[in-house]
Amino acid sequence: MDIQIVIDALTQLFEPTHLGFLLLGTALAMLVGILPGLGGVAGLSLLLPFVYNMEASHALAMMIGLLAPTTTSDAFPSVLMGIPGTSASQATVVDGFPLAKKGEGARALGAAFSASLFGGLFGAVILTGAIFLARPIILAIGFAEQMMLIVLALSMIGVLTGNNVLKGLASCVIGLIIGMIGFEPHGTVRLTGIPGVYESTYLSDGIAIVIIGLAMFAVPEIIDLLRRHETISKGGVLGSGWLRGLKDTVRNWWIVVRCSMIGCVVGALPGLGGSVVDWIAYGHVVQTSKDKSEFGKGDIRGVVAPESASNAKEGGAMIPTILFGIPGSGSYAILLGGFVMIGIQPGTQMISEHLDLTFTMIWSLALANVFGAGAALLLSSQIAKLTTIRYGYLAPFMLVLIFFAAFQATLQWNDMIALFVFGVLGVFMKRFDWSRPALLIGFFLSDRIETSLYQSIQVYGYSIFERPIVLILLGLTVLSIIAALRYDPNAGKVYTEESEASTRRKWPQIGFTIFMLVIVLVAFFDGFRYQTLGRIFPFWVGLLGFAFILPVLFQQIAAKKPCSVLSDQELLGDTSHSVFYYLGWIFLGILGGTFLVGFPLAAAVFIYLFTSHKVGINHVRNALLGLSAAFFFGVLSYFLTLEYPQGVLQWFTANYLGFEMPFYLGGPQ
């Protein structure tokens, strides 16, 4: 390898502007990880509209800076609140929260941050090595091999997030169908409405990945936390023991190394990623420990194991992302969308033509981990105080922010409507345990696999099966499907009263499964509208949907006792209101309010009314909170020249009163 490439990468890495944007992304990552309800997917989805017109290297630094430290800062809510900050920190709660309740929160966080730092650096080293080893293989890959790699990736998604493999695979199919909306590779629009009656021009361009990411991960999590947590944390007291936590990581170095290896391997498997890696690492350390008596009660090993694995998986997940353009996790699906937006095409070009940029990305990932861990240690005492804020204050700000970010996707009112519609889908997928990460990855890969399929058919024909790498990948795909079907994530599971109740209340679950089946039916029969080659993808996706969803439906109908196809999160824990209550707030308060008075005023009124209802009536305080949000969006719009969705009020003043309202009240920028 040319030493000049390494020099160019290091020069770019330590260029002041690059470091500045990397630090900015890291700061945003700290906030995203700390606030429950957000995570890497939601954070990147919020960021994408703002990096659209940025210089590519600056946008890249911000995105990687946000992605990496999120899995470090998510330890705050996991340890101090007992609420997973992201999906990758669920296992940390098991022993981290009991330690905090014992007054050893500082010790748990010290161990978590140091283990997370090691895992992140370990993942970056492995990623660097993978680039050298994989380069000759990647340069030999053609259309057919790319297609089979994507098929292999999709076949692995069955074991992603959830208790039932068929539900995971079916969720991926639904993602493929949503990705089919709009123009297909031959130029025909599909799934945009009822042919000959009404077809949406908005849908002809497809759904933006920003909207799907926010709808699947931000909206459901915020609503769920609102329903279950009036207050984030009662104390937010860390206690002492930072140094002891660091010593715990050193003393358990072999656990940290082993779990970092697990994180890299699991992260490199497309689709598996952060949703399960922490549990795999936690299960490994429990199984390999002689003394298991303290696990679940506050064992420090139960903190260092998942934290080292969850951060190491970031390096592992970037391997298929950079080398093949296949997302290693839901977060990386959004990251890939950002790459495409700023003109970076992952794949063979990253190795053959842009190797310096590749190394800059890898080392930026490592550097962001160092920044994130250092900031977490330095600011912990202050950050802990944020956990005493009632969630009712934070949630309305987060809701208006994600709708604002969604609108920036195409600057059309339909962006907000699409976010609400898919947000409702995400809420019920979460409730009935259908895999949202699988849907997001299927959505992102839909266009790529269809394009590769047509290219392979046109270039190779039946000779595609004479190519050695294709045959190897086909064999691995078959083995992957067999392994997924044999895999039982519920082995040894003890069913509780909630799971018993899910058997008695199974008809809502059956109704949702029928709804998913209807989506597949629509996509399948829509395929008859196209020419022969254009029918192939819809038909195959439809057949796979039937193969995965129908068995789930039959099992749900026949079930007489608790099983993995029956899961209703509505039955877990105490909830204050149904999901329809909060969906009504969003629909009337944000969408309805924006339609009437425009977004800035609607956001201010929504926050005022929501905090008055959920937190308490204090007109001055709540009005100031609402006005502060409007002021924030005004400043954002002014400096970034962003637009707001306008309402009837803005239209009326412009057309009947003869003047445009100022931009900070929803007028044109």
Buried (B, 14 or more C-beta within 10 A) or exposed (E): EEEEBBEBBBEBBEBEEBBBBBBBBBBBBBBBBBBBBBBBBBBBBBBBBBBBEBEBBBBBBBBBBBBBBBBBBBBBBBBBBBBBBBBBBBBBBBBBBBBBBEBBBBBBBBBBBBBBBBBBBBBBBBBBEBBEEBBEEBEEBBBBBBBBBBBBBBBBBBBBBBBBBBBBBBBBBBBBBBBBBBBBBEEEBBBBEEEEEEBBEBBBBBBBBBBBBBBBBBBBBBBBBBBBBEEBBEBBBBBEBBEBBBBBBEBBEEBBBBBBBBBBBBBBBBBBBBBBBBBBBBBBBBEEBEEEEBBEEBBBBBBBBBBBBBBBBBBBBBBBBBBBBBBBBBBBBBBBBBBBBBEBEBBBBBBEEBBBBBBBBBBBBBBBBBBBBBBBBEBBEEBBEBBBBBBBBBBBBBBBBBBBBBBBBBEBBBBBBBBBBBBBBBBBBBBBBBBBBBBBBBBBBBBBBBBBBBBBBEEBEEEBEEBEBBEEBBEBBEEBBEBBEEEEBBEEEEEEEBBEBBBEEBEBBBEBBEEBBEBBBEBBEBBEEBEEBBBBBBBBBBEBBBBBBBBBBEBBEEBEEBBBBBBBBBBBEEBEEEBEEBBEBBBEBBBBBBBEBBBBBBBBBBBBBBBBEBBEEEEEBBBBBBBEBBBBBBEBBEEBEBBBBBBEBBEEBBEEEEEEBEBBBBBEE
